[in-house]
Amino acid sequence: MEQVQSFPIKLTDLEHYRKEATRYLISSSWEQSARARNKDGADNENILLFLSKATGGADGQKSETFSSFKNLMKRLLPNAIALPPALSHTTYALQEAIAIGNWVRDSYYDSSGFTTLKEKQASLDSNGKRDFESKMQTGTSFMLFSIASFTIHHLRSFASNDLSVMKNKFAGLPEISIMTPSKGIACALHYYNKYLNHPDVIQSESDVVDLTIVFFEGLIEEINHRKASLQFTETVTDRTYKLEKSEFVIAGWDNFSQDNTTSVEFNKIRFEQIVGNKDAKHFARRLTERMLSYDFAEKKNPFQELGGFMPVFMGYGIPGTGKSMLIAAIATKLKEHADELNIPFLFHPMPDTLISTFQGGSAERMVEWMKPLSDPTRLIFAPIDDAENNLQERTQQGVSAGVKEVIGVFLRYTEGAYAVNYGNSSVGLFTNLPEMLDKAVISRIQGRFKIDGAQTVNDFIDQDYIWLNKFEDTMPGFVNLQNPEYNFLSDQKMLKNLGEVLDGNIEAKEAAVIKALNNAEQQSSKDNHAFYANLYKEMQKDFPFFSSRDVRNIQSAIALRLTDFDLEPDWLDNPEKFIQKDYTTKFNMLKDLMQQNMKGLSFSEIRLQEVLRYLDNYATIADTDFKRKVDEQVMRNKVIETAHKRNL
């Protein structure tokens, strides 16, 4: 496997490069090629002619970006005494972007051997000169890509939501230069300034930010067109760069930070504040530990090999049992550890406004929501609350075309050509009505747990205790009730492993599963592999949609039980002890823990327990919709009968 290395871009190392960037923004010179001056402007002739119009002499055309911003300020805001926010953000982004780009360029030069070639430039033979020129062009291209990527990353949050107007004004770049770094920057800034100085393009302060994003997106597109012809790109694709104290990352030619996907704000909740839900809290804690085990250098997770990672899971239960609190608790746990470890984290819930009334609009929005889940440069938690709203059973009457589009995209991105998961992202479906979810969607779910809220007397005592503490904090002594003979919150401790809540129970509960189990036992004993094959076949008789994917999900659930162990207490608190280890070391450390955990466990018992848990859950969901319809019909009959009696 290709080794991927990670390098930090330290802010202190950029100081020298910032001075160089300032010089470019004050003044740079570019001499247009004849081809650019004569470029056909059929689509946007007036702008292209303006871009190509020569204003300099034989030494080239001068571009002064700072002066352009000052002139814009005078034209747009004649009474302003300082650069307005949009212009200020843009100048900072450009200066920092050029500094980062030049730092990345030098990093490429050192790692590719270009620096050595430059030292021997005078004595190079023809092959050496060819390599020198090729590496300079690749380094220049990567520098421009980095400049454009950071500019877009920094300005995206200040831009308009809809860039279509600016994109219509944008006529492209007549040319780009990758011959040398200085020419590359000078050429890009030359045409950027041409756009800035065009009165039809920039008519307001906000247009400056919008143009800058559209322009540098165009620059990336131009570089992508030339990528295939570049040589010596191994030291571009074998490493990742992350800017210190920032979420900006460049992973080879891929820059996932250039989209506008940023973490959504959420209320911080700790698992201790959630009453009951032992199974759900245990699953959530395991999920966070497994995601934090992701190796950014190798772009994979050792728990994927061990079998304990769930890219898609579901939590379900009646309303008011803590689903939203659980979502916030998972996000809180991940965010706190990510901040401590300086790891990028994205909290990426599905928006409520995903379904569009326009044909194809919902699919387009769903694709945009799913795309960041393939980003290997950060940890991603993507909850779908009230999942039945957007992932409803497609065969039901009245289901909109938009829902069908969303489900189609979801299925492609969770198992198919687009389903790339490095072990750093997980989609969680949370629902009150699991039986209303589309059957194909349910089949993608590899881990599931019930969110049943408070269930015992002690649970309800603890729920009151958490509430009453708010009064006690503000008005001590106000709550004068006698305390029970119970240590508050002692029942809310996290489980050591799932076996504690299952308590060795290996029995089916649903009638259909019990029948399938009895029939399978008549054909073979439970210690024979054929028993499970017969059991699955019996299930298919009552549930035709039960498939091989369900069997794979059962196998994943068994693997999750086998990896149901705690990480050592200080592994997450002291990153050098685990998180920062290389992938092979982390994998071996986890494998040792797994072997220790399996002592005393019976594989056959775990397998049977997980098989029956899954089948019971499957039968419950499949049968609940029918029972709900029966209950509704019974209630309607009661209403009619009561109304008839009152009329007598």
Secondary structure, 3 states (H helix, E strand, C coil): CCCCEEEEECHHHHHHHHHHHHHHHHCEEECCCHHHHCCCCCCCHHHHHHHHCCCCECCEEEECHHHHHHHHHHHHCCCCCCCCHHHHHHHHHHHHHHHHHHHHHHHHHHHHCHHHHHHCHHHCCHHHHHHHHHHHHHHHHHHHHHHHHHHHHHHHHHCCCCCHHHHHHCCCCCCCCCCCHHHHHHHHHHHHHHHHCCCCCCCCHHHHHHHHHHHHHHHHHHHHHHHHHCCCCHHHHCEEEEECCCCCEEECCECHHHCCCCCCCCCCCCHHHCCCCHHHHHHHHHHHHHHHCCECCCCECHHHHHCCCCCEEEEECCCCCCHHHHHHHHHHHHHHHHHHHCCCEEECCCCCCCCCCCCCHHHHHHHHHHHHHHCCCCEEEEEEECHHHCCECCCCCCCCHHHHHHHHHHHHHHCCCCCCCCCCEEEEEEECCHHHECHHHHHCCCEEEECCCCCCHHHHHHHHHHHHHHHHHHCCCCCCCCCCCCCCCHHHCCCCCCHHHHCCCCCCCCHHHHHHHHHHHHHCCCCCHHHHHHHHHHHHHHCCCCCHHHHHHHHHHHHHHHCCCCCCCCCCCCHHHCCCCCHHHHHHHHHHHHHHHHCCCCHHHHHHHHHHHHHHHHHHHHHHHHHHHHHHHHHHHHHHHHHHHHHC
